[in-house]
Structures are given as structure tokens and as C-alpha cells.
């Protein structure tokens, strides 16, 4: 273990080489994760949640607490939004945070939308995403690749967008299908 009193004789060239190797390994790992993601998206059963709850009563709609009117919540710093494991960027914190609404659509439409968005993202990272999911199907998939997600249900979506803007610092929400802007701060 190195202490403050120990003198470190590490050359600047060695440090530069370690940084270069770290960048190269980060890019290689991101390419590998992206290939895994594409293989998963090719599976038509990807979003089939095979869970049998037998005779349980469906849960009521989620009611999230309102932080949109809380003056203290607006003073807190936004939560960190990771880039996801399929991309490597030199300085990901410089990328804007964008909300992506994953609508209540067919599983094929969601897979196609995710494939298009994440392919563009992997080739040239342009944002950090917060996926706002109206259903639970896509959440395990998004979590595997370390994307930020939140279940918002299908009611009171504008309140969910405002809440996500406070929590994550996002300025706009776009639809996964068609990429049109559906909310802007």
C-alpha cells in the first residue's frame, strides 16, 4: 500500500500509456456490449415477461409523490444519468439528458424503436437517456445495459415528465417511436 510519505517514481509516459489502454479497452467493451444488445433485440421473445401471479388482483395505478411543487426538491442536484454500457465517451457528463417515452405499443414496435435509437447512439453518442416506461416489459432489458429508466404508467404523463426533469435534469422528452418531441421544459 502506498502512503503519502512514499515517493512515487512513475513516468508521465507510463501514465499516458495506461490512459490510452483504458480508453481502448473501454471502447472494445462498449462494442462487445452493443453486439450483445443487438443479439438480444433480434429475439422476438425479448419482452415476454413470463411471470404467473396466479389469482392476484392487479395493482392500482402507481401514484408517485409530487416533487414538482416542492421548493426543496428543485434545489437538489440532479441524479447522475449514465451513458449505458454500449457506448464509451471521453466526457459523458457533457452530453445532454433526454427523456425517451417507451409507449404502450407492440413488442415488435418497441424492439424496432430501441434498435434504431441505440444503433444511432452507439455510432455517435449524442445524449444520456432516461427511459420513461409505460409498461414493465422493457425495464429488465434497459437495466442490463445500465440505462436509467423509470416506470411512469399511462396516466398523468406530463406530471411524470416534470418530475423526471427535476430528478434527472432533462430538458425534453421524445417518443421512442418516431422520435418526435412530446414535452419540453
DRENKOL-159588 format. One record per residue: residue in three letters; z, y negated, x negated of N, C-alpha, C, O in turn. Coordinates in steps of 0.05 Angstrom, whole numbers, padded with zeros to 5 digits, always signed. Layout:
N
ALAZYXZYXZYXZYX...
# end
This chain:
185
UNK+00000+00023-00017+00000+00000+00000+00000-00025-00018+00015-00026-00038UNK-00016-00044-00011-00019-00068-00027+00001-00089-00016+00002-00094+00008UNK+00015-00102-00034+00033-00123-00026+00023-00150-00037+00003-00150-00051UNK+00036-00171-00029+00027-00198-00037+00029-00201-00068+00013-00215-00080UNK+00048-00188-00080+00052-00191-00109+00031-00176-00125+00027-00182-00149UNK+00017-00157-00113-00004-00142-00127-00028-00159-00130-00036-00173-00112UNK-00040-00158-00153-00065-00173-00157-00088-00155-00150-00090-00132-00159UNK-00106-00166-00134-00130-00150-00126-00154-00160-00142-00160-00183-00142UNK-00166-00141-00155-00189-00147-00171-00214-00136-00157-00225-00116-00166UNK-00221-00148-00136-00245-00139-00120-00267-00160-00124-00263-00184-00119UNK-00289-00150-00133-00311-00169-00138-00324-00178-00112-00324-00163-00093UNK-00334-00203-00111-00348-00212-00087-00372-00195-00081-00379-00193-00057UNK-00385-00184-00101-00408-00167-00096-00401-00142-00081-00415-00133-00063UNK-00377-00131-00087-00367-00107-00073-00362-00114-00044-00368-00098-00026UNK-00349-00137-00039-00343-00145-00012-00369-00149+00004-00371-00140+00027UNK-00389-00162-00008-00415-00166+00006-00428-00139+00012-00439-00136+00034UNK-00426-00120-00006-00438-00094-00001-00424-00080+00022-00437-00067+00039UNK-00397-00081+00023-00382-00070+00045-00390-00083+00072-00393-00069+00092UNK-00393-00109+00072-00401-00122+00097-00429-00114+00105-00434-00110+00129UNK-00447-00112+00086-00475-00103+00093-00475-00075+00104-00488-00069+00123UNK-00459-00057+00091-00457-00029+00101-00445-00028+00129-00454-00013+00146UNK-00425-00045+00134-00413-00046+00160-00433-00055+00181-00434-00043+00203UNK-00448-00075+00175-00469-00085+00194-00489-00063+00200-00497-00058+00223UNK-00498-00049+00178-00518-00028+00182-00507-00005+00198-00521+00006+00216UNK-00483+00003+00193-00471+00025+00209-00466+00016+00238-00470+00033+00256UNK-00459-00009+00242-00456-00019+00269-00482-00017+00285-00482-00009+00308UNK-00503-00025+00272-00530-00024+00285-00538+00004+00291-00548+00010+00312UNK-00533+00022+00271-00541+00051+00275-00525+00063+00298-00536+00078+00314UNK-00499+00057+00299-00482+00068+00321-00492+00057+00348-00492+00072+00367UNK-00499+00032+00349-00508+00020+00374-00534+00033+00383-00538+00038+00407UNK-00552+00039+00364-00578+00053+00371-00572+00081+00382-00584+00089+00402UNK-00553+00095+00370-00545+00121+00379-00534+00120+00407-00541+00136+00425UNK-00516+00101+00412-00504+00098+00439-00525+00090+00460-00524+00100+00482UNK-00545+00074+00452-00566+00066+00470-00583+00091+00477-00590+00094+00501UNK-00589+00108+00458-00604+00133+00464-00588+00151+00483-00600+00162+00502UNK-00562+00153+00479-00545+00169+00497-00546+00157+00525-00547+00171+00545UNK-00544+00130+00527-00545+00117+00553-00571+00122+00567-00570+00128+00591UNK-00594+00121+00553-00619+00127+00566-00621+00156+00576-00632+00161+00598UNK-00610+00174+00561-00609+00202+00569-00593+00205+00595-00600+00220+00613UNK-00570+00192+00596-00553+00193+00620-00568+00181+00644-00566+00192+00666UNK-00581+00158+00640-00595+00145+00662-00618+00162+00672-00627+00158+00695UNK-00629+00180+00656-00650+00198+00665-00640+00220+00684-00656+00233+00698UNK-00614+00224+00685-00602+00245+00701-00600+00235+00730-00586+00216+00735UNK-00614+00248+00749-00612+00238+00777-00585+00242+00790-00579+00230+00811UNK-00568+00258+00778-00541+00263+00789-00520+00245+00776-00496+00250+00779UNK-00528+00225+00761-00510+00208+00746-00488+00196+00763-00465+00196+00755UNK-00495+00185+00786-00476+00171+00802-00465+00188+00825-00454+00177+00844UNK-00468+00214+00823-00456+00231+00844-00427+00236+00837-00420+00252+00819UNK-00410+00222+00851-00381+00227+00847-00373+00251+00863-00371+00250+00888UNK-00369+00273+00850-00363+00298+00864-00333+00302+00866-00320+00317+00852UNK-00322+00286+00885-00293+00287+00889-00289+00294+00918-00300+00281+00936UNK-00272+00313+00923-00266+00322+00951-00237+00315+00957-00219+00327+00946UNK-00233+00296+00975-00206+00288+00982-00197+00301+01007-00177+00294+01019UNK-00211+00321+01016-00204+00337+01040-00201+00319+01065-00221+00306+01073UNK-00178+00319+01076-00173+00305+01102-00160+00278+01099-00145+00270+01117UNK-00164+00265+01077-00150+00239+01073-00165+00217+01089-00189+00219+01093UNK-00150+00198+01097-00161+00175+01112-00173+00155+01092-00160+00150+01071UNK-00197+00144+01097-00208+00125+01078-00189+00101+01074-00176+00092+01093UNK-00188+00091+01050-00171+00068+01044-00183+00043+01056-00207+00040+01059UNK-00166+00024+01064-00177-00001+01075-00190-00017+01053-00187-00011+01029UNK-00205-00037+01061-00219-00055+01042-00199-00067+01022-00177-00075+01030UNK-00207-00069+00997-00189-00080+00977-00185-00110+00982-00205-00124+00985UNK-00160-00118+00982-00154-00147+00984-00142-00156+00958-00119-00150+00951UNK-00158-00170+00943-00149-00180+00917-00133-00206+00921-00140-00222+00939UNK-00113-00210+00905-00098-00234+00907-00115-00258+00899-00132-00256+00881UNK-00111-00280+00912-00128-00303+00907-00117-00319+00883-00095-00330+00885UNK-00132-00319+00862-00124-00336+00839-00141-00361+00838-00138-00378+00821UNK-00159-00363+00858-00178-00386+00857-00163-00412+00864-00172-00433+00855UNK-00141-00410+00879-00126-00434+00886-00101-00438+00869-00087-00458+00872UNK-00096-00420+00850-00072-00421+00834-00078-00440+00810-00094-00433+00793UNK-00064-00462+00808-00069-00481+00785-00061-00469+00758-00073-00476+00738UNK-00042-00450+00757-00034-00438+00732-00056-00419+00722-00061-00418+00698UNK-00068-00404+00740-00089-00385+00732-00113-00399+00719-00125-00388+00701UNK-00118-00424+00728-00141-00438+00716-00135-00448+00688-00153-00455+00673UNK-00110-00449+00681-00102-00458+00654-00102-00435+00633-00103-00440+00609UNK-00102-00411+00643-00102-00388+00624-00129-00384+00611-00150-00391+00623UNK-00130-00375+00586-00156-00370+00574-00169-00346+00587-00156-00328+00597UNK-00196-00346+00587-00210-00323+00600-00205-00298+00584-00201-00298+00560UNK-00207-00275+00598-00205-00249+00585-00229-00244+00567-00251-00254+00572UNK-00225-00228+00546-00247-00221+00528-00267-00203+00543-00259-00184+00556UNK-00292-00208+00540-00313-00191+00551-00329-00179+00528-00343-00193+00514UNK-00327-00153+00525-00341-00140+00502-00371-00139+00508-00380-00141+00531UNK-00386-00134+00487-00415-00133+00489-00425-00106+00499-00447-00104+00509UNK-00408-00086+00496-00417-00058+00503-00424-00044+00477-00431-00057+00457UNK-00423-00018+00477-00427-00003+00452-00457+00001+00446-00463+00011+00424UNK-00475-00006+00464-00503-00001+00459-00516-00024+00443-00540-00022+00436UNK-00501-00044+00436-00512-00068+00423-00493-00076+00400-00469-00073+00402UNK-00505-00085+00378-00490-00096+00357-00500-00125+00353-00524-00129+00351UNK-00482-00144+00351-00489-00172+00346-00471-00183+00325-00447-00176+00323UNK-00482-00201+00309-00466-00214+00288-00442-00229+00299-00420-00228+00288UNK-00446-00244+00320-00425-00260+00332-00426-00258+00362-00436-00277+00375UNK-00416-00237+00374-00419-00233+00403-00404-00254+00420-00412-00259+00443UNK-00383-00266+00409-00368-00286+00424-00385-00311+00431-00378-00326+00449UNK-00407-00315+00416-00424-00338+00422-00443-00333+00446-00454-00352+00456UNK-00445-00308+00455-00463-00303+00477-00449-00310+00503-00424-00307+00506UNK-00464-00320+00523-00451-00327+00549-00443-00303+00564-00453-00281+00560UNK-00424-00307+00582-00414-00286+00600-00429-00289+00627-00429-00310+00639UNK-00441-00267+00636-00457-00267+00661-00447-00245+00679-00443-00222+00670UNK-00442-00251+00704-00435-00231+00723-00460-00217+00734-00480-00230+00739UNK-00459-00191+00737-00481-00175+00748-00470-00161+00772-00453-00143+00770UNK-00481-00167+00796-00473-00154+00820-00487-00127+00822-00512-00127+00822UNK-00472-00105+00823-00484-00079+00827-00482-00074+00858-00460-00067+00867UNK-00504-00078+00872-00503-00077+00902-00500-00049+00913-00503-00029+00899UNK-00495-00048+00939-00494-00023+00953-00523-00015+00959-00533-00019+00981UNK-00535-00003+00939-00563+00006+00941-00565+00035+00934-00545+00048+00928UNK-00589+00046+00936-00592+00075+00930-00587+00079+00900-00589+00061+00884UNK-00579+00104+00894-00572+00111+00866-00596+00107+00848-00593+00100+00825UNK-00620+00113+00858-00644+00110+00841-00649+00081+00835-00657+00074+00813UNK-00645+00063+00855-00649+00034+00850-00629+00024+00829-00636+00008+00812UNK-00604+00033+00831-00584+00025+00812-00590+00035+00784-00588+00020+00765UNK-00599+00060+00782-00606+00071+00756-00630+00056+00744-00630+00050+00720UNK-00650+00050+00760-00673+00035+00751-00665+00007+00742-00674-00003+00721UNK-00648-00006+00758-00639-00033+00751-00623-00034+00725-00627-00051+00708UNK-00605-00014+00722-00589-00012+00698-00607-00007+00674-00603-00019+00652UNK-00626+00011+00677-00644+00018+00654-00659-00007+00646-00661-00013+00622UNK-00670-00023+00665-00685-00047+00658-00667-00068+00644-00675-00079+00623UNK-00644-00073+00656-00626-00093+00645-00616-00085+00617-00617-00101+00598UNK-00607-00060+00614-00595-00052+00589-00616-00047+00567-00609-00049+00543UNK-00641-00042+00574-00662-00040+00554-00668-00067+00543-00671-00071+00519UNK-00670-00088+00560-00674-00115+00551-00650-00124+00534-00654-00137+00513UNK-00626-00117+00542-00602-00124+00528-00601-00111+00500-00593-00124+00481UNK-00609-00086+00498-00608-00071+00473-00628-00082+00453-00623-00082+00429UNK-00651-00091+00463-00672-00101+00445-00665-00129+00434-00671-00135+00411UNK-00652-00146+00450-00645-00172+00441-00621-00181+00458-00624-00191+00480UNK-00596-00178+00448-00573-00185+00464-00573-00214+00472-00576-00232+00456UNK-00570-00219+00498-00572-00246+00508-00547-00254+00524-00544-00278+00531UNK-00529-00235+00530-00505-00242+00545-00484-00220+00543-00491-00198+00534UNK-00460-00226+00551-00439-00206+00554-00436-00203+00584-00434-00223+00599UNK-00436-00179+00594-00438-00174+00623-00410-00167+00635-00395-00153+00623UNK-00406-00177+00659-00384-00168+00676-00398-00156+00700-00409-00171+00716UNK-00396-00130+00703-00409-00116+00726-00390-00117+00750-00368-00106+00749UNK-00399-00130+00771-00384-00132+00796-00395-00111+00815-00416-00115+00827UNK-00380-00089+00818-00390-00066+00833-00380-00066+00862-00357-00070+00867UNK-00399-00061+00880-00392-00060+00908-00385-00031+00916-00374-00026+00938UNK-00391-00012+00899-00384+00016+00903-00372+00027+00876-00374+00014+00856UNK-00360+00050+00878-00346+00061+00854-00365+00078+00837-00358+00084+00814UNK-00389+00086+00846-00406+00105+00832-00412+00097+00803-00411+00114+00785UNK-00418+00072+00798-00427+00064+00771-00404+00059+00751-00408+00057+00727UNK-00379+00057+00761-00357+00049+00744-00352+00069+00721-00348+00059+00699UNK-00351+00095+00725-00347+00113+00702-00368+00110+00681-00363+00111+00657UNK-00393+00107+00689-00416+00103+00671-00412+00078+00654-00414+00078+00630UNK-00406+00056+00668-00403+00030+00654-00379+00031+00635-00380+00019+00613UNK-00358+00044+00643-00335+00047+00626-00340+00063+00600-00329+00056+00579UNK-00357+00083+00602-00363+00099+00579-00376+00083+00556-00372+00089+00533UNK-00391+00062+00564-00405+00046+00544-00390+00019+00540-00402+00000+00530UNK-00365+00018+00548-00347-00005+00543-00358-00031+00554-00355-00052+00541UNK-00370-00030+00578-00376-00055+00591-00353-00063+00609-00337-00046+00618UNK-00351-00089+00614-00330-00098+00632-00340-00095+00661-00363-00102+00667UNK-00323-00084+00678-00331-00080+00706-00307-00087+00724-00284-00087+00715UNK-00313-00092+00749-00292-00097+00768-00303-00088+00795-00326-00095+00803UNK-00287-00074+00810-00294-00066+00837-00288-00090+00856-00266-00100+00856UNK-00309-00099+00870-00305-00123+00888-00309-00116+00917-00304-00133+00934UNK-00318-00092+00924-00323-00085+00952-00347-00100+00962-00364-00109+00947UNK-00349-00101+00989-00373-00114+01001-00366-00139+01017-00384-00153+01026UNK-00340-00144+01021-00332-00168+01036-00321-00189+01018-00311-00183+00996UNK-00324-00214+01026-00313-00237+01011-00324-00237+00982-00308-00240+00963UNK-00350-00235+00980-00362-00234+00953-00359-00261+00938-00355-00261+00914UNK-00362-00283+00953-00360-00309+00940-00333-00313+00927-00330-00323+00905UNK-00312-00304+00941-00285-00305+00930-00283-00287+00905-00270-00295+00886UNK-00296-00264+00906-00296-00246+00882-00310-00260+00859-00301-00257+00836UNK-00332-00274+00864-00346-00287+00842-00329-00310+00830-00327-00312+00806UNK-00316-00325+00848-00298-00347+00838-00275-00335+00822-00267-00347+00801UNK-00264-00313+00831-00242-00300+00817-00251-00290+00789-00237-00294+00769UNK-00275-00278+00788-00286-00268+00763-00292-00291+00744-00289-00289+00720UNK-00300-00314+00755-00306-00337+00738-00280-00347+00724-00281-00354+00701UNK-00258-00346+00739-00232-00354+00727-00223-00333+00707-00214-00340+00685UNK-00225-00308+00714-00215-00287+00696-00231-00283+00671-00220-00279+00649UNK-00258-00285+00673-00275-00278+00650-00291-00302+00639-00303-00299+00618UNK-00290-00325+00652-00305-00348+00642-00335-00347+00648-00350-00360+00634UNK-00343-00331+00668-00372-00330+00673-00380-00355+00689-00364-00367+00704UNK-00406-00362+00687-00416-00386+00700-00436-00379+00722-00442-00396+00739UNK-00446-00354+00722-00465-00347+00743-00463-00317+00748-00454-00301+00731UNK-00472-00309+00772-00474-00281+00779-00503-00276+00787-00515-00291+00803UNK-00514-00255+00776-00542-00246+00782-00541-00219+00794-00523-00203+00789UNK-00561-00213+00810-00564-00186+00822-00576-00167+00802-00594-00174+00787UNK-00566-00143+00802-00577-00122+00784-00606-00116+00793-00623-00110+00776UNK-00611-00117+00819-00638-00111+00829-00653-00138+00833-00647-00153+00852UNK-00672-00143+00816-00688-00167+00819-00679-00190+00801-00694-00209+00796UNK-00655-00189+00791-00643-00208+00772-00642-00237+00782-00638-00256+00766UNK-00644-00241+00809-00642-00269+00819-00613-00278+00818-00595-00262+00821UNK-00610-00304+00814-00584-00316+00813-00573-00317+00842-00586-00328+00860UNK-00549-00306+00846-00538-00307+00873-00513-00324+00875-00503-00329+00897UNK-00502-00333+00852-00479-00351+00852-00479-00366+00825-00485-00354+00804UNK-00471-00391+00826-00469-00407+00802-00445-00425+00804-00440-00437+00826UNK-00430-00428+00783-00406-00445+00783-00415-00474+00780-00398-00492+00780
# end
